[in-house]
Amino acid sequence: MKRLPFLKVSRILSLAMCAVLLPIAGCLNTPNPPSPDDPRIQQGVREKLNKAIEERQQSCMDKILLRAEAIADSLVLLELQRLRLDNLKLPNPVTRPGQPFIRSPLDSGPIQPLWDTSTLVHTNTPEFSPNSQSDTL
């Protein structure tokens, strides 16, 4: 029975030593990290940077489009509301008409009166009335 506690202690001690020595041994065998001037690293950085720029531009465009849609929708809704509330159907205001087209007369002769007014007989005057005596002569 004395042997059992000794085995337990030796196993615990060996596990502890492995736990301490294995990480140290792993650190000793690691290769040197690549330098930042390595072309593979530069290419990876460029790809990540381009991807981040594209994602940023896409999110900005999405935000701009959402804002533009909200503005357009609000303008459409305002116009629909105005049309719904506008129940007076008034005609458009009258505008000034344009200049009429003036036609020239077909004949080019001088303008003359239809009859000569100097030779007309006035029947409403007393000297030419039907009851006058000058007619009976």
Chimera marker file (.cmm) of the C-alpha trace (Angstrom):
<marker_set name="trace">
<marker id="1" x="0.000" y="0.000" z="0.000" r="1" g="1" b="0" radius="0.5"/>
<marker id="2" x="2.906" y="2.272" z="0.425" r="1" g="1" b="0" radius="0.5"/>
<marker id="3" x="3.637" y="2.061" z="-3.241" r="1" g="1" b="0" radius="0.5"/>
<marker id="4" x="0.357" y="3.502" z="-4.414" r="1" g="1" b="0" radius="0.5"/>
<marker id="5" x="0.832" y="7.016" z="-3.015" r="1" g="1" b="0" radius="0.5"/>
<marker id="6" x="4.316" y="7.127" z="-4.479" r="1" g="1" b="0" radius="0.5"/>
<marker id="7" x="2.983" y="6.245" z="-7.924" r="1" g="1" b="0" radius="0.5"/>
<marker id="8" x="0.400" y="8.957" z="-7.667" r="1" g="1" b="0" radius="0.5"/>
<marker id="9" x="2.992" y="11.561" z="-6.779" r="1" g="1" b="0" radius="0.5"/>
<marker id="10" x="5.335" y="10.480" z="-9.571" r="1" g="1" b="0" radius="0.5"/>
<marker id="11" x="2.539" y="10.578" z="-12.148" r="1" g="1" b="0" radius="0.5"/>
<marker id="12" x="1.430" y="14.033" z="-10.993" r="1" g="1" b="0" radius="0.5"/>
<marker id="13" x="5.024" y="15.219" z="-11.076" r="1" g="1" b="0" radius="0.5"/>
<marker id="14" x="5.595" y="13.820" z="-14.583" r="1" g="1" b="0" radius="0.5"/>
<marker id="15" x="2.376" y="15.430" z="-15.874" r="1" g="1" b="0" radius="0.5"/>
<marker id="16" x="3.391" y="18.771" z="-14.423" r="1" g="1" b="0" radius="0.5"/>
<marker id="17" x="6.838" y="18.547" z="-16.018" r="1" g="1" b="0" radius="0.5"/>
<marker id="18" x="5.277" y="17.726" z="-19.404" r="1" g="1" b="0" radius="0.5"/>
<marker id="19" x="2.892" y="20.613" z="-19.073" r="1" g="1" b="0" radius="0.5"/>
<marker id="20" x="5.813" y="22.990" z="-18.423" r="1" g="1" b="0" radius="0.5"/>
<marker id="21" x="8.349" y="21.576" z="-20.875" r="1" g="1" b="0" radius="0.5"/>
<marker id="22" x="6.137" y="21.031" z="-23.924" r="1" g="1" b="0" radius="0.5"/>
<marker id="23" x="5.288" y="24.715" z="-24.489" r="1" g="1" b="0" radius="0.5"/>
<marker id="24" x="8.933" y="25.638" z="-24.015" r="1" g="1" b="0" radius="0.5"/>
<marker id="25" x="9.972" y="23.004" z="-26.548" r="1" g="1" b="0" radius="0.5"/>
<marker id="26" x="7.302" y="24.249" z="-28.955" r="1" g="1" b="0" radius="0.5"/>
<marker id="27" x="8.594" y="27.825" z="-28.721" r="1" g="1" b="0" radius="0.5"/>
<marker id="28" x="12.120" y="26.763" z="-29.508" r="1" g="1" b="0" radius="0.5"/>
<marker id="29" x="11.175" y="25.118" z="-32.802" r="1" g="1" b="0" radius="0.5"/>
<marker id="30" x="8.983" y="27.920" z="-34.251" r="1" g="1" b="0" radius="0.5"/>
<marker id="31" x="10.253" y="29.521" z="-37.470" r="1" g="1" b="0" radius="0.5"/>
<marker id="32" x="10.907" y="33.221" z="-37.634" r="1" g="1" b="0" radius="0.5"/>
<marker id="33" x="7.798" y="35.265" z="-38.487" r="1" g="1" b="0" radius="0.5"/>
<marker id="34" x="7.750" y="36.609" z="-42.047" r="1" g="1" b="0" radius="0.5"/>
<marker id="35" x="8.769" y="40.218" z="-42.516" r="1" g="1" b="0" radius="0.5"/>
<marker id="36" x="6.145" y="42.862" z="-43.452" r="1" g="1" b="0" radius="0.5"/>
<marker id="37" x="7.960" y="43.374" z="-46.764" r="1" g="1" b="0" radius="0.5"/>
<marker id="38" x="7.056" y="39.877" z="-47.925" r="1" g="1" b="0" radius="0.5"/>
<marker id="39" x="5.091" y="40.107" z="-51.227" r="1" g="1" b="0" radius="0.5"/>
<marker id="40" x="2.535" y="37.544" z="-50.016" r="1" g="1" b="0" radius="0.5"/>
<marker id="41" x="1.790" y="39.684" z="-46.982" r="1" g="1" b="0" radius="0.5"/>
<marker id="42" x="1.567" y="42.836" z="-49.105" r="1" g="1" b="0" radius="0.5"/>
<marker id="43" x="-0.858" y="41.126" z="-51.489" r="1" g="1" b="0" radius="0.5"/>
<marker id="44" x="-3.010" y="39.903" z="-48.587" r="1" g="1" b="0" radius="0.5"/>
<marker id="45" x="-3.067" y="43.391" z="-47.074" r="1" g="1" b="0" radius="0.5"/>
<marker id="46" x="-4.072" y="44.903" z="-50.443" r="1" g="1" b="0" radius="0.5"/>
<marker id="47" x="-6.871" y="42.355" z="-50.864" r="1" g="1" b="0" radius="0.5"/>
<marker id="48" x="-8.213" y="43.033" z="-47.373" r="1" g="1" b="0" radius="0.5"/>
<marker id="49" x="-7.967" y="46.781" z="-47.899" r="1" g="1" b="0" radius="0.5"/>
<marker id="50" x="-9.763" y="46.611" z="-51.262" r="1" g="1" b="0" radius="0.5"/>
<marker id="51" x="-12.467" y="44.419" z="-49.760" r="1" g="1" b="0" radius="0.5"/>
<marker id="52" x="-12.933" y="46.844" z="-46.861" r="1" g="1" b="0" radius="0.5"/>
<marker id="53" x="-13.134" y="49.811" z="-49.259" r="1" g="1" b="0" radius="0.5"/>
<marker id="54" x="-15.728" y="48.041" z="-51.429" r="1" g="1" b="0" radius="0.5"/>
<marker id="55" x="-17.819" y="47.121" z="-48.382" r="1" g="1" b="0" radius="0.5"/>
<marker id="56" x="-17.640" y="50.712" z="-47.128" r="1" g="1" b="0" radius="0.5"/>
<marker id="57" x="-18.655" y="52.127" z="-50.506" r="1" g="1" b="0" radius="0.5"/>
<marker id="58" x="-21.505" y="49.633" z="-50.785" r="1" g="1" b="0" radius="0.5"/>
<marker id="59" x="-22.813" y="50.511" z="-47.320" r="1" g="1" b="0" radius="0.5"/>
<marker id="60" x="-22.574" y="54.240" z="-48.152" r="1" g="1" b="0" radius="0.5"/>
<marker id="61" x="-24.458" y="53.699" z="-51.420" r="1" g="1" b="0" radius="0.5"/>
<marker id="62" x="-27.128" y="51.700" z="-49.593" r="1" g="1" b="0" radius="0.5"/>
<marker id="63" x="-27.548" y="54.513" z="-47.062" r="1" g="1" b="0" radius="0.5"/>
<marker id="64" x="-27.746" y="57.134" z="-49.822" r="1" g="1" b="0" radius="0.5"/>
<marker id="65" x="-30.296" y="55.092" z="-51.778" r="1" g="1" b="0" radius="0.5"/>
<marker id="66" x="-32.438" y="54.562" z="-48.687" r="1" g="1" b="0" radius="0.5"/>
<marker id="67" x="-32.409" y="58.286" z="-47.978" r="1" g="1" b="0" radius="0.5"/>
<marker id="68" x="-33.229" y="59.126" z="-51.610" r="1" g="1" b="0" radius="0.5"/>
<marker id="69" x="-36.096" y="56.632" z="-51.613" r="1" g="1" b="0" radius="0.5"/>
<marker id="70" x="-37.458" y="58.154" z="-48.421" r="1" g="1" b="0" radius="0.5"/>
<marker id="71" x="-37.337" y="61.642" z="-49.939" r="1" g="1" b="0" radius="0.5"/>
<marker id="72" x="-38.961" y="60.503" z="-53.196" r="1" g="1" b="0" radius="0.5"/>
<marker id="73" x="-41.635" y="58.572" z="-51.344" r="1" g="1" b="0" radius="0.5"/>
<marker id="74" x="-42.402" y="61.549" z="-49.134" r="1" g="1" b="0" radius="0.5"/>
<marker id="75" x="-42.738" y="63.819" z="-52.185" r="1" g="1" b="0" radius="0.5"/>
<marker id="76" x="-45.088" y="61.357" z="-53.852" r="1" g="1" b="0" radius="0.5"/>
<marker id="77" x="-47.142" y="61.020" z="-50.680" r="1" g="1" b="0" radius="0.5"/>
<marker id="78" x="-47.369" y="64.797" z="-50.319" r="1" g="1" b="0" radius="0.5"/>
<marker id="79" x="-48.580" y="65.144" z="-53.905" r="1" g="1" b="0" radius="0.5"/>
<marker id="80" x="-51.164" y="62.387" z="-53.438" r="1" g="1" b="0" radius="0.5"/>
<marker id="81" x="-52.375" y="63.988" z="-50.228" r="1" g="1" b="0" radius="0.5"/>
<marker id="82" x="-52.620" y="67.374" z="-51.934" r="1" g="1" b="0" radius="0.5"/>
<marker id="83" x="-54.634" y="65.885" z="-54.784" r="1" g="1" b="0" radius="0.5"/>
<marker id="84" x="-56.912" y="64.091" z="-52.351" r="1" g="1" b="0" radius="0.5"/>
<marker id="85" x="-57.543" y="67.247" z="-50.324" r="1" g="1" b="0" radius="0.5"/>
<marker id="86" x="-57.985" y="69.425" z="-53.408" r="1" g="1" b="0" radius="0.5"/>
<marker id="87" x="-61.674" y="68.853" z="-54.108" r="1" g="1" b="0" radius="0.5"/>
<marker id="88" x="-62.302" y="72.199" z="-55.807" r="1" g="1" b="0" radius="0.5"/>
<marker id="89" x="-61.858" y="71.622" z="-59.499" r="1" g="1" b="0" radius="0.5"/>
<marker id="90" x="-61.161" y="75.148" z="-60.667" r="1" g="1" b="0" radius="0.5"/>
<marker id="91" x="-60.321" y="75.794" z="-64.291" r="1" g="1" b="0" radius="0.5"/>
<marker id="92" x="-56.902" y="77.001" z="-65.193" r="1" g="1" b="0" radius="0.5"/>
<marker id="93" x="-56.535" y="80.788" z="-65.162" r="1" g="1" b="0" radius="0.5"/>
<marker id="94" x="-57.308" y="82.499" z="-68.461" r="1" g="1" b="0" radius="0.5"/>
<marker id="95" x="-54.271" y="83.566" z="-70.381" r="1" g="1" b="0" radius="0.5"/>
<marker id="96" x="-54.009" y="86.474" z="-72.750" r="1" g="1" b="0" radius="0.5"/>
<marker id="97" x="-54.856" y="85.416" z="-76.308" r="1" g="1" b="0" radius="0.5"/>
<marker id="98" x="-52.318" y="85.765" z="-79.056" r="1" g="1" b="0" radius="0.5"/>
<marker id="99" x="-52.490" y="88.262" z="-81.903" r="1" g="1" b="0" radius="0.5"/>
<marker id="100" x="-55.153" y="87.311" z="-84.476" r="1" g="1" b="0" radius="0.5"/>
<marker id="101" x="-54.190" y="86.713" z="-88.046" r="1" g="1" b="0" radius="0.5"/>
<marker id="102" x="-55.372" y="89.637" z="-90.187" r="1" g="1" b="0" radius="0.5"/>
<marker id="103" x="-56.414" y="88.621" z="-93.685" r="1" g="1" b="0" radius="0.5"/>
<marker id="104" x="-56.147" y="91.036" z="-96.543" r="1" g="1" b="0" radius="0.5"/>
<marker id="105" x="-59.290" y="91.578" z="-98.648" r="1" g="1" b="0" radius="0.5"/>
<marker id="106" x="-59.663" y="89.585" z="-101.828" r="1" g="1" b="0" radius="0.5"/>
<marker id="107" x="-60.326" y="92.607" z="-104.070" r="1" g="1" b="0" radius="0.5"/>
<marker id="108" x="-57.925" y="95.482" z="-104.113" r="1" g="1" b="0" radius="0.5"/>
<marker id="109" x="-60.254" y="98.197" z="-105.441" r="1" g="1" b="0" radius="0.5"/>
<marker id="110" x="-60.977" y="101.466" z="-103.639" r="1" g="1" b="0" radius="0.5"/>
<marker id="111" x="-63.665" y="101.503" z="-100.994" r="1" g="1" b="0" radius="0.5"/>
<marker id="112" x="-66.829" y="103.460" z="-102.063" r="1" g="1" b="0" radius="0.5"/>
<marker id="113" x="-70.210" y="103.908" z="-100.416" r="1" g="1" b="0" radius="0.5"/>
<marker id="114" x="-73.046" y="101.696" z="-101.619" r="1" g="1" b="0" radius="0.5"/>
<marker id="115" x="-75.246" y="104.697" z="-102.576" r="1" g="1" b="0" radius="0.5"/>
<marker id="116" x="-74.810" y="108.384" z="-102.963" r="1" g="1" b="0" radius="0.5"/>
<marker id="117" x="-76.107" y="110.064" z="-99.790" r="1" g="1" b="0" radius="0.5"/>
<marker id="118" x="-76.355" y="113.518" z="-101.367" r="1" g="1" b="0" radius="0.5"/>
<marker id="119" x="-79.263" y="112.505" z="-103.647" r="1" g="1" b="0" radius="0.5"/>
<marker id="120" x="-81.335" y="110.670" z="-101.108" r="1" g="1" b="0" radius="0.5"/>
<marker id="121" x="-84.805" y="111.928" z="-100.395" r="1" g="1" b="0" radius="0.5"/>
<marker id="122" x="-85.712" y="112.142" z="-96.759" r="1" g="1" b="0" radius="0.5"/>
<marker id="123" x="-89.300" y="111.027" z="-96.321" r="1" g="1" b="0" radius="0.5"/>
<marker id="124" x="-89.562" y="111.990" z="-92.678" r="1" g="1" b="0" radius="0.5"/>
<marker id="125" x="-89.208" y="115.716" z="-93.323" r="1" g="1" b="0" radius="0.5"/>
<marker id="126" x="-92.446" y="117.839" z="-93.464" r="1" g="1" b="0" radius="0.5"/>
<marker id="127" x="-91.884" y="119.061" z="-96.995" r="1" g="1" b="0" radius="0.5"/>
<marker id="128" x="-91.937" y="115.497" z="-98.366" r="1" g="1" b="0" radius="0.5"/>
<marker id="129" x="-94.682" y="114.038" z="-96.263" r="1" g="1" b="0" radius="0.5"/>
<marker id="130" x="-97.516" y="112.272" z="-98.100" r="1" g="1" b="0" radius="0.5"/>
<marker id="131" x="-100.130" y="114.714" z="-96.758" r="1" g="1" b="0" radius="0.5"/>
<marker id="132" x="-98.338" y="117.767" z="-98.013" r="1" g="1" b="0" radius="0.5"/>
<marker id="133" x="-99.929" y="119.919" z="-100.681" r="1" g="1" b="0" radius="0.5"/>
<marker id="134" x="-97.020" y="120.008" z="-102.946" r="1" g="1" b="0" radius="0.5"/>
<marker id="135" x="-97.832" y="116.469" z="-103.974" r="1" g="1" b="0" radius="0.5"/>
<marker id="136" x="-101.338" y="117.271" z="-105.093" r="1" g="1" b="0" radius="0.5"/>
<marker id="137" x="-100.380" y="119.827" z="-107.679" r="1" g="1" b="0" radius="0.5"/>
<link id1="1" id2="2" r="1" g="1" b="0" radius="0.2"/>
<link id1="2" id2="3" r="1" g="1" b="0" radius="0.2"/>
<link id1="3" id2="4" r="1" g="1" b="0" radius="0.2"/>
<link id1="4" id2="5" r="1" g="1" b="0" radius="0.2"/>
<link id1="5" id2="6" r="1" g="1" b="0" radius="0.2"/>
<link id1="6" id2="7" r="1" g="1" b="0" radius="0.2"/>
<link id1="7" id2="8" r="1" g="1" b="0" radius="0.2"/>
<link id1="8" id2="9" r="1" g="1" b="0" radius="0.2"/>
<link id1="9" id2="10" r="1" g="1" b="0" radius="0.2"/>
<link id1="10" id2="11" r="1" g="1" b="0" radius="0.2"/>
<link id1="11" id2="12" r="1" g="1" b="0" radius="0.2"/>
<link id1="12" id2="13" r="1" g="1" b="0" radius="0.2"/>
<link id1="13" id2="14" r="1" g="1" b="0" radius="0.2"/>
<link id1="14" id2="15" r="1" g="1" b="0" radius="0.2"/>
<link id1="15" id2="16" r="1" g="1" b="0" radius="0.2"/>
<link id1="16" id2="17" r="1" g="1" b="0" radius="0.2"/>
<link id1="17" id2="18" r="1" g="1" b="0" radius="0.2"/>
<link id1="18" id2="19" r="1" g="1" b="0" radius="0.2"/>
<link id1="19" id2="20" r="1" g="1" b="0" radius="0.2"/>
<link id1="20" id2="21" r="1" g="1" b="0" radius="0.2"/>
<link id1="21" id2="22" r="1" g="1" b="0" radius="0.2"/>
<link id1="22" id2="23" r="1" g="1" b="0" radius="0.2"/>
<link id1="23" id2="24" r="1" g="1" b="0" radius="0.2"/>
<link id1="24" id2="25" r="1" g="1" b="0" radius="0.2"/>
<link id1="25" id2="26" r="1" g="1" b="0" radius="0.2"/>
<link id1="26" id2="27" r="1" g="1" b="0" radius="0.2"/>
<link id1="27" id2="28" r="1" g="1" b="0" radius="0.2"/>
<link id1="28" id2="29" r="1" g="1" b="0" radius="0.2"/>
<link id1="29" id2="30" r="1" g="1" b="0" radius="0.2"/>
<link id1="30" id2="31" r="1" g="1" b="0" radius="0.2"/>
<link id1="31" id2="32" r="1" g="1" b="0" radius="0.2"/>
<link id1="32" id2="33" r="1" g="1" b="0" radius="0.2"/>
<link id1="33" id2="34" r="1" g="1" b="0" radius="0.2"/>
<link id1="34" id2="35" r="1" g="1" b="0" radius="0.2"/>
<link id1="35" id2="36" r="1" g="1" b="0" radius="0.2"/>
<link id1="36" id2="37" r="1" g="1" b="0" radius="0.2"/>
<link id1="37" id2="38" r="1" g="1" b="0" radius="0.2"/>
<link id1="38" id2="39" r="1" g="1" b="0" radius="0.2"/>
<link id1="39" id2="40" r="1" g="1" b="0" radius="0.2"/>
<link id1="40" id2="41" r="1" g="1" b="0" radius="0.2"/>
<link id1="41" id2="42" r="1" g="1" b="0" radius="0.2"/>
<link id1="42" id2="43" r="1" g="1" b="0" radius="0.2"/>
<link id1="43" id2="44" r="1" g="1" b="0" radius="0.2"/>
<link id1="44" id2="45" r="1" g="1" b="0" radius="0.2"/>
<link id1="45" id2="46" r="1" g="1" b="0" radius="0.2"/>
<link id1="46" id2="47" r="1" g="1" b="0" radius="0.2"/>
<link id1="47" id2="48" r="1" g="1" b="0" radius="0.2"/>
<link id1="48" id2="49" r="1" g="1" b="0" radius="0.2"/>
<link id1="49" id2="50" r="1" g="1" b="0" radius="0.2"/>
<link id1="50" id2="51" r="1" g="1" b="0" radius="0.2"/>
<link id1="51" id2="52" r="1" g="1" b="0" radius="0.2"/>
<link id1="52" id2="53" r="1" g="1" b="0" radius="0.2"/>
<link id1="53" id2="54" r="1" g="1" b="0" radius="0.2"/>
<link id1="54" id2="55" r="1" g="1" b="0" radius="0.2"/>
<link id1="55" id2="56" r="1" g="1" b="0" radius="0.2"/>
<link id1="56" id2="57" r="1" g="1" b="0" radius="0.2"/>
<link id1="57" id2="58" r="1" g="1" b="0" radius="0.2"/>
<link id1="58" id2="59" r="1" g="1" b="0" radius="0.2"/>
<link id1="59" id2="60" r="1" g="1" b="0" radius="0.2"/>
<link id1="60" id2="61" r="1" g="1" b="0" radius="0.2"/>
<link id1="61" id2="62" r="1" g="1" b="0" radius="0.2"/>
<link id1="62" id2="63" r="1" g="1" b="0" radius="0.2"/>
<link id1="63" id2="64" r="1" g="1" b="0" radius="0.2"/>
<link id1="64" id2="65" r="1" g="1" b="0" radius="0.2"/>
<link id1="65" id2="66" r="1" g="1" b="0" radius="0.2"/>
<link id1="66" id2="67" r="1" g="1" b="0" radius="0.2"/>
<link id1="67" id2="68" r="1" g="1" b="0" radius="0.2"/>
<link id1="68" id2="69" r="1" g="1" b="0" radius="0.2"/>
<link id1="69" id2="70" r="1" g="1" b="0" radius="0.2"/>
<link id1="70" id2="71" r="1" g="1" b="0" radius="0.2"/>
<link id1="71" id2="72" r="1" g="1" b="0" radius="0.2"/>
<link id1="72" id2="73" r="1" g="1" b="0" radius="0.2"/>
<link id1="73" id2="74" r="1" g="1" b="0" radius="0.2"/>
<link id1="74" id2="75" r="1" g="1" b="0" radius="0.2"/>
<link id1="75" id2="76" r="1" g="1" b="0" radius="0.2"/>
<link id1="76" id2="77" r="1" g="1" b="0" radius="0.2"/>
<link id1="77" id2="78" r="1" g="1" b="0" radius="0.2"/>
<link id1="78" id2="79" r="1" g="1" b="0" radius="0.2"/>
<link id1="79" id2="80" r="1" g="1" b="0" radius="0.2"/>
<link id1="80" id2="81" r="1" g="1" b="0" radius="0.2"/>
<link id1="81" id2="82" r="1" g="1" b="0" radius="0.2"/>
<link id1="82" id2="83" r="1" g="1" b="0" radius="0.2"/>
<link id1="83" id2="84" r="1" g="1" b="0" radius="0.2"/>
<link id1="84" id2="85" r="1" g="1" b="0" radius="0.2"/>
<link id1="85" id2="86" r="1" g="1" b="0" radius="0.2"/>
<link id1="86" id2="87" r="1" g="1" b="0" radius="0.2"/>
<link id1="87" id2="88" r="1" g="1" b="0" radius="0.2"/>
<link id1="88" id2="89" r="1" g="1" b="0" radius="0.2"/>
<link id1="89" id2="90" r="1" g="1" b="0" radius="0.2"/>
<link id1="90" id2="91" r="1" g="1" b="0" radius="0.2"/>
<link id1="91" id2="92" r="1" g="1" b="0" radius="0.2"/>
<link id1="92" id2="93" r="1" g="1" b="0" radius="0.2"/>
<link id1="93" id2="94" r="1" g="1" b="0" radius="0.2"/>
<link id1="94" id2="95" r="1" g="1" b="0" radius="0.2"/>
<link id1="95" id2="96" r="1" g="1" b="0" radius="0.2"/>
<link id1="96" id2="97" r="1" g="1" b="0" radius="0.2"/>
<link id1="97" id2="98" r="1" g="1" b="0" radius="0.2"/>
<link id1="98" id2="99" r="1" g="1" b="0" radius="0.2"/>
<link id1="99" id2="100" r="1" g="1" b="0" radius="0.2"/>
<link id1="100" id2="101" r="1" g="1" b="0" radius="0.2"/>
<link id1="101" id2="102" r="1" g="1" b="0" radius="0.2"/>
<link id1="102" id2="103" r="1" g="1" b="0" radius="0.2"/>
<link id1="103" id2="104" r="1" g="1" b="0" radius="0.2"/>
<link id1="104" id2="105" r="1" g="1" b="0" radius="0.2"/>
<link id1="105" id2="106" r="1" g="1" b="0" radius="0.2"/>
<link id1="106" id2="107" r="1" g="1" b="0" radius="0.2"/>
<link id1="107" id2="108" r="1" g="1" b="0" radius="0.2"/>
<link id1="108" id2="109" r="1" g="1" b="0" radius="0.2"/>
<link id1="109" id2="110" r="1" g="1" b="0" radius="0.2"/>
<link id1="110" id2="111" r="1" g="1" b="0" radius="0.2"/>
<link id1="111" id2="112" r="1" g="1" b="0" radius="0.2"/>
<link id1="112" id2="113" r="1" g="1" b="0" radius="0.2"/>
<link id1="113" id2="114" r="1" g="1" b="0" radius="0.2"/>
<link id1="114" id2="115" r="1" g="1" b="0" radius="0.2"/>
<link id1="115" id2="116" r="1" g="1" b="0" radius="0.2"/>
<link id1="116" id2="117" r="1" g="1" b="0" radius="0.2"/>
<link id1="117" id2="118" r="1" g="1" b="0" radius="0.2"/>
<link id1="118" id2="119" r="1" g="1" b="0" radius="0.2"/>
<link id1="119" id2="120" r="1" g="1" b="0" radius="0.2"/>
<link id1="120" id2="121" r="1" g="1" b="0" radius="0.2"/>
<link id1="121" id2="122" r="1" g="1" b="0" radius="0.2"/>
<link id1="122" id2="123" r="1" g="1" b="0" radius="0.2"/>
<link id1="123" id2="124" r="1" g="1" b="0" radius="0.2"/>
<link id1="124" id2="125" r="1" g="1" b="0" radius="0.2"/>
<link id1="125" id2="126" r="1" g="1" b="0" radius="0.2"/>
<link id1="126" id2="127" r="1" g="1" b="0" radius="0.2"/>
<link id1="127" id2="128" r="1" g="1" b="0" radius="0.2"/>
<link id1="128" id2="129" r="1" g="1" b="0" radius="0.2"/>
<link id1="129" id2="130" r="1" g="1" b="0" radius="0.2"/>
<link id1="130" id2="131" r="1" g="1" b="0" radius="0.2"/>
<link id1="131" id2="132" r="1" g="1" b="0" radius="0.2"/>
<link id1="132" id2="133" r="1" g="1" b="0" radius="0.2"/>
<link id1="133" id2="134" r="1" g="1" b="0" radius="0.2"/>
<link id1="134" id2="135" r="1" g="1" b="0" radius="0.2"/>
<link id1="135" id2="136" r="1" g="1" b="0" radius="0.2"/>
<link id1="136" id2="137" r="1" g="1" b="0" radius="0.2"/>
</marker_set>
